[in-house]
Amino acid sequence: MTVLDQWFDAAGERIGVPSDYLKLITCLVLAYPLSHIFLRIPASRPNLRHSFNLACTAIFLLVIFHLYSGTANLVGSALATYAIVWSGIGGRWNPWIVMVGTMAHLLVFHVDRAINGIPLSTIEISGSLMVLLQRVTTFAWNVHDGRMKDSEIEPYQRQNRLTELPSLLAFLGYALYFPAILVGPSFPYSAYASLINGSIFSAHPTTGAPSGAAILPKPGMPPRGRRRAGYRRFAFGLVFLAFYAVYGGRFTYEGLLPSGEAWGKGLLQKIWWMQKAGFVARSKYYAVWAIAEGACIVGGLGFNGFTEAGRTRWDRVRNIDVLSVEFAQNYKLLLDAWNMNTNVWLRSCVYRRVTPKGKKPGFRSTMATFGTSALWHGIAAGYYLTFLMGGFLQTLGRLLRLYVRPFFLPPKFDAKSSTPPPSTTRKIAYDLISIVFVQLTLNFIVAPFLLLNLRDSLAAWRSVGFYGLILTFAPIVFFQLGGKRLLRSRIAKREAKYLERIKRDTLSNPVQDWAKGWEESYRGEATAEGRKEAGRDEELLTGDVDFEGVRRRWAGTAEEVKGEAREKAEEVKGEARETAEEIKEKTG
């Protein structure tokens, strides 16, 4: 044990945190000054940037964590991927060979961790192998797409395709990028390559915004705002880190087990405990992901162009959107905001790839994606329970959006429209119920993810009355046993009533009165122009009526009728006044 290890152990004992957690935070914090130095290396010397990057990774893995054999496995997996991609073995199956090979390699370490009972508080190389797997499989698919013809690929495949294979040094720099080697995030090779040569900063603001020359201090150097954005994410991460340090040991899912503090409480109290435990557990991930993202921003990788107002954006590697997670109205929104770059990886490398060309992804694609995610996390039964439930909840979310949500929106509202629905009382109530439903089920299904083994997972679920299973499968069973047909017919009837009401309102007075007197209005005017006008009006009234068009057309007529009525009323009033004056004079 080195002096550095002794220091980490002593510090961990004093503050009650595992020493490996302190090492992790130390590496994430060190990435900030190292990222400043990285950007100071001229973009004209790319090999020096690659070499510095790899040296920083070596410091983290070898000097601080002492993962000698693990680092050898990490580098070996990267080299094997490069060789497979370079050879093109397997043709169109080449990326799947990389996926299966790297996943099998990762599973060896997951199995070793399970067999030897290595606790989660111990950081070994499997975490970095998980990060590496995302990058090398993304790289393999990008090269595969670059070898395909434009007519053979989908639009999403063109964005990051690679038509040329980079050098081995450049690939290793990408695979082992130091600010994101321990906890991510994932990103495509094109982003790393543009950072190395400085072209990532060449995007100019939109028309009307300040010129690029006014914002970019030097060619290849980042624009203003990088430090502010990076250290803001650092501070954000520290807040959640402090929150976890205070409450992480108080509210845990272990408290719901027979030996836990909450076991003897009432059902509602245990459900509330589960909600608190879920949020506290998420705060740990909010902390490390935000700090890692901040280091990537300081290093320039987070730059994502300019807004329409000319302000810089630093969200290229954003990995978490806390508010969107905590107030998500459905599981799609939640998954889009949680571990965002991992979800991009799963969507681009699994979800869309297992879907036959020309078809839309369905339940099978969803379950294949969640299965891959569970396998990527490890072999513990808890992972599979969580992701299996996640697949069912995402499917339930689609059903609710199709068959329940329309009752809370205006009839005939186009759910696919980019225009948001009006904020009616019914819509607000639906949104609030959806938020509560998502949080209740989320905190229920993540219990196995953190407890890991099947016995503890089921015990925690039993302590809260299996409420998450009821909320998930009761609606699914309803939909499968005729609920879809019933709700579909109700929606159709609701829309029919709406159209009937619109039709009735459209032909209301004075237009309706005009339509009833149409025959009389033309009876004595048998001119050619009169017949032509009458024929056109008859077609409007007896054919497929454009009610909105009729209303617009005869709005002027209605106003004319009202004007004539007012004039007639004034005329009658005048005559009445004159008559009254005459009577007064005669009687006077």
VOGU-3710 file (C-alpha; in Angstrom, 3 decimals, decimal comma):
1> mtvldqwfda> 0,000/0,000/0,000  1,405/3,356/-1,042  1,352/6,581/0,933  -1,381/7,830/-1,396  -3,549/4,787/-0,594  -3,030/5,313/3,131  -4,129/8,918/2,787  -7,315/7,935/0,910  -8,113/5,235/3,476  -7,661/7,617/6,404
11> agerigvpsd> -9,705/10,356/4,744  -12,460/7,891/3,892  -12,689/6,686/7,480  -12,939/10,243/8,789  -15,843/11,253/6,555  -17,491/7,835/6,298  -16,993/7,364/2,541  -15,315/4,356/0,817  -11,766/5,199/-0,196  -12,418/4,217/-3,829
21> ylklitclvl> -15,208/6,801/-3,984  -12,722/9,431/-2,844  -10,306/8,295/-5,542  -13,055/8,586/-8,143  -13,937/12,133/-7,089  -10,234/13,026/-7,021  -9,794/11,843/-10,631  -12,874/13,754/-11,771  -11,605/16,928/-10,090  -8,073/16,491/-11,476
31> ayplshiflr> -9,578/16,282/-14,962  -10,372/20,008/-14,776  -6,802/21,421/-14,616  -5,597/18,667/-16,950  -8,282/19,685/-19,477  -7,002/23,268/-19,366  -3,517/22,002/-20,198  -4,895/19,719/-22,940  -6,452/22,687/-24,751  -3,199/24,639/-24,535
41> ipasrpnlrh> -1,502/22,082/-26,758  -1,688/23,485/-30,320  -4,240/21,855/-32,599  -1,483/21,692/-35,197  0,148/18,946/-33,090  -2,590/16,298/-32,894  -0,267/13,450/-31,896  0,880/15,427/-28,870  -2,742/15,948/-27,852  -3,446/12,219/-28,232
51> sfnlactaif> -0,345/11,338/-26,196  -1,168/13,789/-23,385  -4,704/12,427/-23,276  -3,466/8,822/-22,900  -0,918/9,861/-20,253  -3,700/11,393/-18,123  -5,729/8,180/-18,417  -2,664/6,200/-17,292  -2,334/8,413/-14,206  -5,946/7,751/-13,213
61> llvifhlysg> -5,912/3,997/-13,773  -2,348/3,067/-12,826  -1,159/5,658/-10,294  -4,379/6,345/-8,370  -6,356/3,079/-8,761  -3,482/0,618/-9,395  -5,534/-1,250/-12,007  -2,565/-2,769/-13,835  -4,146/-5,931/-15,240  -7,423/-4,116/-15,732
71> tanlvgsala> -5,740/-1,429/-17,827  -4,077/-4,139/-19,915  -7,517/-5,636/-20,575  -8,891/-2,202/-21,432  -6,173/-1,488/-23,977  -6,374/-5,049/-25,320  -10,099/-4,739/-25,950  -9,569/-1,440/-27,790  -6,791/-2,939/-29,952  -8,923/-5,975/-30,796
81> tyaivwsgig> -11,773/-3,698/-31,890  -9,476/-1,677/-34,122  -8,161/-4,853/-35,753  -11,688/-6,219/-36,360  -12,924/-2,959/-37,863  -9,780/-2,503/-39,939  -10,091/-6,009/-41,398  -13,793/-5,618/-42,162  -14,313/-9,246/-41,207  -17,932/-10,361/-41,377
91> grwnpwivmv> -19,008/-7,669/-43,823  -22,289/-6,143/-42,713  -22,065/-8,178/-39,485  -18,765/-6,540/-38,535  -20,250/-4,166/-35,894  -22,148/-7,073/-34,338  -18,892/-9,005/-34,033  -17,445/-6,048/-32,131  -20,563/-5,833/-29,966  -20,573/-9,549/-29,085
101> gtmahllvfh> -16,805/-9,685/-28,513  -16,566/-6,648/-26,247  -19,746/-7,630/-24,372  -18,364/-11,130/-23,756  -15,118/-9,609/-22,492  -17,057/-7,300/-20,162  -19,168/-10,195/-18,863  -16,001/-11,999/-17,730  -15,390/-9,168/-15,257  -19,058/-9,006/-14,241
111> vdraingipl> -18,979/-12,737/-13,460  -15,693/-12,379/-11,577  -17,192/-9,575/-9,503  -20,254/-11,685/-8,678  -18,292/-14,834/-7,834  -15,816/-13,043/-5,596  -18,481/-10,876/-3,977  -16,747/-7,606/-4,813  -18,913/-4,830/-3,291  -20,147/-1,829/-5,257
121> stieisgslm> -17,968/0,383/-3,076  -14,885/-1,138/-4,764  -14,007/0,342/-8,149  -12,380/-2,076/-10,565  -11,938/-2,058/-14,338  -15,466/-3,204/-15,290  -16,766/0,388/-15,085  -14,198/1,613/-17,609  -14,870/-1,432/-19,802  -18,550/-0,446/-19,864
131> vllqrvttfa> -17,561/3,034/-21,052  -15,168/1,542/-23,619  -17,837/-0,798/-25,005  -20,076/2,159/-25,819  -17,330/3,960/-27,706  -15,920/1,038/-29,677  -19,332/-0,243/-30,791  -20,320/3,279/-31,821  -17,035/3,514/-33,717  -17,657/0,161/-35,451
141> wnvhdgrmkd> -21,127/1,220/-36,606  -19,829/4,623/-37,796  -17,154/2,933/-39,921  -19,722/0,401/-41,182  -22,036/3,254/-42,229  -19,140/4,993/-43,956  -18,570/1,915/-46,116  -22,219/1,816/-47,230  -23,745/3,691/-50,166  -25,914/6,702/-49,399
151> seiepyqrqn> -28,947/4,900/-50,788  -28,443/2,012/-48,364  -28,428/3,925/-45,091  -30,941/5,878/-43,048  -30,614/9,636/-42,369  -29,498/9,083/-38,755  -26,585/6,943/-40,006  -25,120/9,764/-42,090  -24,520/12,127/-39,196  -21,405/10,468/-37,723
161> rltelpslla> -20,339/8,049/-40,462  -16,590/7,610/-41,029  -15,386/7,164/-44,595  -11,738/6,817/-43,541  -10,217/4,793/-40,718  -8,256/6,997/-38,277  -4,773/6,172/-37,074  -4,315/3,734/-34,206  -3,069/6,518/-31,899  -6,112/8,664/-32,692
171> flgyalyfpa> -8,452/5,733/-32,069  -6,841/4,947/-28,707  -7,105/8,605/-27,730  -10,815/8,471/-28,495  -11,419/5,144/-26,754  -9,499/6,186/-23,614  -10,373/9,907/-23,428  -9,330/10,815/-19,871  -12,168/13,077/-18,553  -14,723/10,396/-19,474
181> ilvgpsfpys> -12,833/7,113/-18,933  -14,297/6,357/-15,488  -17,997/7,273/-15,666  -18,552/8,425/-19,247  -20,151/10,090/-21,106  -20,212/8,374/-24,481  -19,760/10,282/-27,757  -18,931/9,490/-31,415  -15,420/9,511/-32,844  -16,258/12,512/-35,065
191> ayaslingsi> -16,700/14,685/-31,953  -13,278/13,678/-30,582  -11,584/14,174/-33,961  -13,042/17,670/-34,310  -11,811/18,501/-30,802  -8,273/17,379/-31,642  -8,017/19,435/-34,842  -9,960/22,389/-33,410  -12,732/22,271/-36,023  -15,300/21,698/-33,269
201> fsahpttgap> -15,065/25,447/-32,576  -15,438/26,561/-36,201  -19,245/26,724/-36,134  -20,487/30,270/-36,581  -23,539/31,882/-34,993  -26,704/32,279/-37,019  -27,502/35,360/-39,078  -27,998/38,448/-37,008  -25,808/37,241/-34,147  -22,280/38,457/-33,436
211> sgaailpkpg> -19,712/37,280/-35,948  -17,677/34,177/-35,271  -14,480/36,246/-35,246  -15,869/38,348/-32,413  -16,558/35,283/-30,287  -13,674/32,972/-31,127  -10,414/34,360/-29,645  -8,066/32,286/-31,840  -8,488/29,690/-34,607  -8,881/26,274/-32,999
221> mpprgrrrag> -9,480/27,710/-29,543  -12,826/27,599/-27,735  -15,147/30,622/-27,528  -15,966/32,457/-24,339  -18,185/30,838/-21,751  -16,362/27,509/-21,517  -15,050/27,969/-17,981  -18,317/29,407/-16,702  -20,360/26,532/-18,157  -17,887/23,867/-17,014
231> yrrfafglvf> -17,497/25,027/-13,443  -21,224/25,628/-13,142  -21,736/21,916/-13,828  -18,967/21,200/-11,321  -20,771/23,212/-8,633  -24,052/21,542/-9,553  -22,422/18,141/-9,078  -20,932/19,151/-5,731  -24,379/20,116/-4,423  -25,738/16,657/-5,152
241> lafyavyggr> -22,553/15,065/-3,856  -23,030/16,877/-0,535  -26,695/15,858/-0,481  -25,753/12,219/-0,994  -23,062/12,426/1,673  -25,679/13,609/4,197  -28,636/11,403/3,266  -27,036/8,493/1,419  -26,706/6,433/4,587  -30,132/7,355/5,993
251> ftyegllpsg> -32,588/6,515/3,219  -31,682/3,331/1,393  -33,612/0,462/-0,155  -32,001/-1,803/2,438  -34,262/-0,066/4,937  -37,235/-1,881/3,370  -35,763/-5,327/4,064  -36,806/-7,393/7,128  -33,738/-6,176/9,005  -34,196/-2,568/7,846
261> eawgkgllqk> -35,444/0,481/9,680  -38,653/0,879/7,660  -39,789/-2,762/7,756  -42,101/-2,304/10,764  -43,753/0,864/9,473  -47,197/1,099/7,854  -47,720/0,535/4,127  -48,010/4,211/3,206  -44,933/5,059/5,280  -42,931/2,367/3,508
271> iwwmqkagfv> -44,086/3,603/0,102  -42,983/7,114/1,099  -39,646/5,674/2,278  -39,203/4,086/-1,138  -39,720/7,472/-2,833  -37,054/9,091/-0,642  -34,628/6,201/-1,159  -35,075/6,459/-4,916  -34,291/10,172/-5,052  -31,277/9,839/-2,746
281> arskyyavwa> -29,911/7,013/-4,919  -30,305/9,135/-8,069  -28,466/12,058/-6,453  -25,229/10,041/-6,540  -25,500/9,674/-10,305  -26,457/13,323/-10,733  -23,264/14,263/-8,901  -20,683/12,168/-10,768  -22,232/12,709/-14,201  -22,422/16,476/-13,735
291> iaegacivgg> -18,789/16,687/-12,553  -17,571/14,506/-15,445  -19,577/16,593/-17,908  -18,043/19,774/-16,521  -14,533/18,423/-17,138  -15,485/17,597/-20,743  -16,802/21,150/-21,171  -13,600/22,664/-19,797  -11,687/20,453/-22,231  -13,775/21,793/-25,135
301> lgfngfteag> -15,673/18,602/-25,978  -18,942/20,004/-24,642  -19,115/22,798/-27,251  -22,249/22,412/-29,379  -22,413/25,539/-31,530  -24,411/28,688/-30,965  -27,988/29,596/-30,213  -30,006/31,808/-32,559  -29,044/34,755/-30,359  -25,353/33,983/-30,838
311> rtrwdrvrni> -24,738/32,572/-27,348  -22,500/29,538/-26,985  -23,963/26,111/-26,223  -22,080/23,577/-24,094  -24,459/20,635/-24,036  -22,896/18,233/-26,555  -22,087/15,660/-23,842  -24,961/16,492/-21,477  -25,709/13,266/-19,626  -28,489/14,238/-17,255
321> dvlsvefaqn> -31,427/16,654/-17,104  -32,522/16,529/-13,474  -35,800/18,442/-13,807  -36,892/16,356/-16,788  -36,184/13,168/-14,818  -37,963/14,256/-11,662  -40,983/15,699/-13,486  -41,221/13,346/-16,466  -44,784/12,693/-17,654  -43,910/9,379/-19,326
331> ykllldawnm> -41,037/6,921/-19,566  -39,896/8,123/-22,961  -39,250/11,597/-21,572  -37,602/10,093/-18,503  -35,251/7,849/-20,485  -34,379/10,712/-22,828  -33,250/12,738/-19,804  -31,496/9,987/-17,787  -27,967/8,885/-18,728  -28,671/10,588/-22,022
341> ntnvwlrscv> -25,593/9,515/-23,950  -26,036/5,881/-22,952  -29,576/6,094/-24,306  -28,250/7,606/-27,536  -25,842/4,662/-27,770  -28,596/2,104/-27,152  -30,894/3,793/-29,649  -28,298/4,103/-32,433  -26,425/0,820/-31,878  -29,219/-1,541/-30,752
351> yrrvtpkgkk> -32,782/-0,227/-30,975  -32,611/0,933/-34,580  -30,170/-1,760/-35,708  -32,372/-4,699/-34,685  -35,368/-3,173/-36,471  -35,785/-4,449/-40,056  -35,282/-1,761/-42,672  -38,498/-0,017/-43,629  -40,306/-1,022/-40,441  -40,961/0,867/-37,223
361> pgfrstmatf> -39,393/-0,308/-33,942  -41,866/-2,213/-31,781  -42,080/-4,258/-28,611  -39,296/-6,644/-29,721  -36,908/-3,778/-30,392  -37,754/-2,292/-27,002  -37,136/-5,543/-25,121  -33,916/-6,230/-27,068  -32,679/-2,773/-26,072  -33,548/-3,193/-22,401
371> gtsalwhgia> -32,001/-6,683/-22,444  -28,760/-5,291/-23,869  -28,747/-2,565/-21,239  -29,230/-5,123/-18,458  -26,433/-7,327/-19,822  -24,178/-4,287/-20,106  -24,760/-3,451/-16,443  -23,985/-6,940/-15,155  -25,370/-10,393/-14,409  -27,198/-9,666/-11,135
381> agyyltflmg> -30,875/-10,637/-11,220  -31,833/-7,168/-10,038  -30,679/-5,573/-13,285  -32,949/-7,829/-15,331  -35,954/-7,229/-13,093  -35,490/-3,470/-13,440  -35,028/-3,398/-17,195  -37,763/-5,964/-17,824  -40,183/-3,780/-15,882  -38,862/-0,753/-17,733
391> gflqtlgrll> -39,777/-2,369/-21,041  -43,341/-3,077/-19,889  -43,741/0,449/-18,498  -42,555/2,026/-21,730  -45,088/-0,096/-23,635  -47,797/0,909/-21,153  -46,866/4,535/-21,687  -47,538/4,207/-25,420  -50,927/2,613/-24,752  -51,933/5,352/-22,304
401> rlyvrpfflp> -50,871/8,042/-24,747  -52,909/6,442/-27,541  -56,088/5,497/-25,695  -56,335/7,597/-22,504  -54,609/10,917/-23,180  -57,063/11,919/-25,993  -59,867/12,217/-23,390  -57,899/15,027/-21,721  -57,225/16,925/-24,960  -59,560/18,819/-27,314
411> pkfdaksstp> -61,311/16,458/-29,765  -59,478/15,953/-33,057  -56,264/17,400/-31,578  -53,296/16,150/-33,583  -50,958/14,555/-31,009  -48,175/14,456/-33,636  -48,351/18,194/-34,167  -45,455/20,318/-32,960  -48,013/22,703/-31,452  -48,439/21,942/-27,735
421> ppsttrkiay> -51,983/21,162/-26,560  -53,879/23,909/-24,719  -53,363/23,980/-20,944  -56,887/23,157/-19,891  -57,806/22,009/-16,384  -58,227/18,446/-17,685  -54,811/18,509/-19,370  -53,087/19,867/-16,238  -54,738/17,147/-14,138  -53,562/14,489/-16,593
431> dlisivfvql> -49,994/15,833/-16,483  -49,902/15,859/-12,683  -51,264/12,307/-12,464  -48,691/11,200/-15,053  -45,812/12,724/-13,063  -46,919/10,979/-9,878  -47,400/7,685/-11,733  -43,917/7,827/-13,291  -42,203/8,613/-9,981  -44,109/5,930/-8,071
441> tlnfivapfl> -43,286/3,225/-10,596  -39,707/4,437/-11,171  -38,790/4,277/-7,498  -40,402/0,839/-7,337  -38,595/-0,741/-10,306  -35,118/0,604/-9,435  -35,110/-1,199/-6,083  -33,742/-4,429/-7,673  -31,160/-2,386/-9,612  -29,617/-1,278/-6,310
451> llnlrdslaa> -30,305/-4,363/-4,164  -29,044/-6,637/-6,973  -30,021/-10,094/-5,667  -33,461/-11,582/-6,294  -34,342/-12,352/-2,653  -33,776/-8,799/-1,415  -35,493/-7,323/-4,467  -38,666/-9,335/-3,910  -38,559/-8,600/-0,165  -38,438/-4,849/-0,836
461> wrsvgfygli> -41,295/-5,126/-3,312  -43,326/-7,219/-0,866  -42,847/-4,634/1,876  -44,706/-2,046/-0,232  -47,464/-4,423/-1,335  -46,104/-4,937/-4,867  -47,872/-1,697/-5,791  -45,622/-1,162/-8,831  -46,657/-4,500/-10,357  -50,331/-3,620/-9,875
471> ltfapivffq> -49,920/-0,166/-11,446  -48,075/-1,694/-14,394  -49,880/-4,911/-15,261  -53,480/-4,067/-14,332  -53,748/-1,477/-17,152  -51,870/-3,740/-19,599  -54,292/-6,612/-18,908  -57,231/-4,200/-19,374  -55,896/-3,078/-22,745  -55,304/-6,657/-23,882
481> lggkrllrsr> -58,788/-7,839/-22,829  -60,725/-5,388/-24,960  -59,780/-2,083/-23,406  -58,184/-0,804/-26,597  -61,324/-1,519/-28,631  -63,580/0,055/-26,002  -61,537/3,239/-25,651  -61,067/3,525/-29,407  -64,837/3,494/-29,918  -65,314/6,067/-27,140
491> iakreakyle> -62,739/8,338/-28,766  -64,494/7,968/-32,140  -67,892/8,834/-30,607  -66,389/11,844/-28,837  -64,916/13,120/-32,093  -68,199/12,498/-33,963  -70,126/14,551/-31,395  -67,561/17,301/-31,723  -67,918/17,384/-35,521  -71,708/17,401/-35,247
501> rikrdtlsnp> -71,555/20,339/-32,863  -69,223/22,206/-35,205  -71,616/21,546/-38,091  -74,580/22,802/-36,077  -72,765/25,891/-34,849  -71,478/26,705/-38,315  -75,009/26,872/-39,807  -76,442/28,890/-36,915  -78,324/32,185/-37,317  -78,179/34,417/-39,284
511> vqdwakgwee> -76,608/32,146/-41,908  -79,076/29,349/-41,166  -81,993/31,773/-41,577  -80,528/32,916/-44,864  -80,203/29,299/-46,041  -83,864/28,577/-45,200  -85,009/31,582/-47,231  -82,722/30,812/-50,152  -85,495/29,603/-52,475  -87,637/32,658/-51,842
521> syrgeataeg> -84,729/35,024/-52,399  -84,241/33,748/-55,976  -87,835/32,823/-56,882  -88,535/36,044/-58,735  -85,006/36,549/-60,171  -84,685/34,013/-62,977  -81,704/35,706/-64,529  -78,651/33,764/-65,764  -76,523/35,358/-63,064  -79,122/34,485/-60,442
531> rkeagrdeel> -79,278/30,843/-61,549  -75,479/30,601/-61,521  -75,288/32,000/-58,004  -78,147/29,792/-56,832  -76,499/26,700/-58,306  -73,240/27,487/-56,573  -74,986/28,038/-53,254  -77,023/24,858/-53,673  -73,807/22,909/-54,200  -72,418/24,347/-50,997
541> ltgdvdfegv> -75,509/23,398/-49,032  -76,042/19,879/-50,438  -72,475/18,669/-51,105  -69,502/18,096/-48,814  -69,743/21,325/-46,945  -66,660/23,268/-45,948  -68,355/24,709/-42,887  -65,525/27,042/-42,042  -65,594/28,339/-45,621  -69,360/28,877/-45,482
551> rrrwagtaee> -69,013/30,758/-42,206  -66,324/33,021/-43,622  -68,215/33,580/-46,868  -71,476/34,599/-45,263  -70,047/36,545/-42,358  -70,397/39,644/-44,494  -74,030/38,773/-45,235  -74,744/38,438/-41,529  -73,266/41,859/-40,864  -75,366/43,342/-43,674
561> vkgearekae> -78,521/41,823/-42,168  -77,622/43,273/-38,769  -76,958/46,699/-40,347  -80,295/46,705/-42,160  -82,040/45,694/-38,933  -80,416/48,573/-37,051  -81,384/51,042/-39,766  -84,975/49,736/-39,749  -85,089/50,023/-35,956  -83,888/53,630/-36,084
571> evkgeareta> -86,489/54,402/-38,770  -89,261/52,908/-36,639  -88,076/54,843/-33,587  -88,091/58,079/-35,582  -91,618/57,471/-36,842  -92,758/56,677/-33,307  -91,288/59,935/-31,985  -92,978/61,940/-34,726  -96,346/60,246/-34,013  -95,966/60,932/-30,299
581> eeikektg> -95,264/64,610/-30,924  -98,334/64,921/-33,193  -100,579/63,356/-30,541  -99,115/65,669/-27,905  -99,830/68,745/-30,020  -103,453/67,690/-30,651  -104,130/66,997/-26,989  -102,248/70,039/-25,819
//
